[in-house]
């Protein structure tokens, strides 16, 4: 991954304590492009953490 174009944010889960989402954000657009959670990796659905960054 190109570290100049993307930044990884660690966002705590609002539902499960002690669980963190690793959201990848496009620096240019300011939008979330992927996440480490099952919603994204299994279903390609934006999770709450991604929506908090912007999708």
Number of C-alpha atoms within 10 A of each C-alpha: 7 6 9 9 11 19 17 16 17 15 16 14 15 12 8 8 8 8 13 16 20 18 24 20 22 18 14 9 12 13 18 23 17 20 23 15 21 13 13 15 12 9 9 12 14 20 19 15 22 24 12 12 16 14 16
